[in-house]
Each structure stands twice: as C-alpha cells, then as structure tokens.
Amino acid sequence: MVLCSYHHPQPDSKSRASDNDVLTTDSRLIPRLFRSLAPECPPIRIQRWSARRAATTAALFSGGALFAYLLFDNLNESNFF
C-alpha cells in the first residue's frame, strides 16, 4: 500500500522550451511567479526603535566598554604588554 508517491513526471520538451522563453524574455517575471504560488501572508512589520530597545543597546555597549577596560587594565598591571 503506497500512501504517498513522490514520482513527478518529467515535463515534455515543449514546456521546457516555453519555460526557457519566459526566463529569457524578462527575469522580473520569476519573483512574480513565485509570489503568485505562495500562500497569502500578512505583511511583515518593520521593527522600530523603542525606549526599551535603545536602553538595552546602550547597556550592551556600556558593558562591552567596561569589560574591555577591565581586561586591558588587568593585562597592563600584569605586564602582559
């Protein structure tokens, strides 16, 4: 008993030729073709900077700067440089 068949018949040479004609005539048709085959989905919202995001970014850079300062200070005290 076969539940699912993955056999896809090969297209005939006539359809391949017409596909090649479409590809060579206008490459802008390809994305339009794939978009027409895709299911409908809501548009993606652009992420915006909020106060929370800005504070998190500032904290990240401040922590990185503090880490770099402490690292180089410790290396300098141990005569590593």
N, C-alpha and C positions, 0 to 999 in steps of 0.2 A: 504494500500500500504506500503510495507516494503522496505525502502531504503537501509538499511544495516542490515545484520544478523551477530550476534556475536556467533552463535552456532558453536562450534567446536566439531566435533565428537571425542569421546574417542578412543585412539589407542587400537588396539587389544593386547592381552597379548603376542602374538608372537613378536610384535615390541617393547613392553616394555622389554621383556627378552633380545632382541638384544641390546637395549639401555643400559641395565644394564651390559651386557657383555662388551660393549665398555667402559663404565665408570670404570669397574673394571680392564680391561686389561691395560690401560695406561691413567693416568689422564692428560698427556700432550696433548692429543687429544682434550680436551674440549676447551681450548682457541683457538686452531687452527680451530675448527669447528665454533665457534662464529665469528672469524675473517673472515672466508670464507663467512658467511652470511651477514656481514656488508657491507655497500656501500663503494666504493673507496673514500679515502680522502687523501689530501696532508699530508706529514709528518709534525709534529709539530716542529717548530724551537726552539732550546734551547735558552733561554734568556741569553744574555751576559751582563757583566758589562760595562757600558759606563761612560764617564766623568759626564754626567748629573745624572745618577743613583748613582754614588759614591758621588757626591756633595749633592744630596737630602738625602742620608743616613747619611752623615756627619752632615748636617744641622739638621736632625731629632734627632740624638743622642746629638748634642750640645744643642739644645733647651730643650731636656729632662733633661740634666745635669743642665742647668741653672734654669729650673723650680724646680728641686729637691733642688738645693742650696738655692734658694729664699724661698721655702716652709720651709725648716728646719731652715733657718736663722730667718724668721718671727716667727716660733713656739718657737725658743730658746729665742728671745727677749721678748716674752710674757710669759715667764716662764712656758711654757707648759711642758717642760721636767724636 
